[in-house]
Amino acid sequence: MLRPHHLLPLLVLLLPLAAIHAEALEEAYGHGPPYYGRTTNMDKWSSPLPFLGAIDAVVLVLGIGLVGLARRG
């Protein structure tokens, strides 16, 4: 049976994940419209979404494993 205290490891995984997403998206897209200083190096810009997707996949696998361990115990 899955109890609330078994979900604590998932919370420990999800809080840093949310912080990483927020930081990466803020750095990539910023506040407001792009001004001259932001558009001068657009040829060097890369989307953070593939990196964030890879992190999500790892956390998903770890989360499934943790829930499986919690249900076994």
Secondary structure, 3 states (H helix, E strand, C coil): CCCHHHHHHHHHHHHHHHHHHHHHHHHHHCCCCCCHHHHCCHHHCCCCHHHHHHHHHHHHHHHHHHHHHHHHC
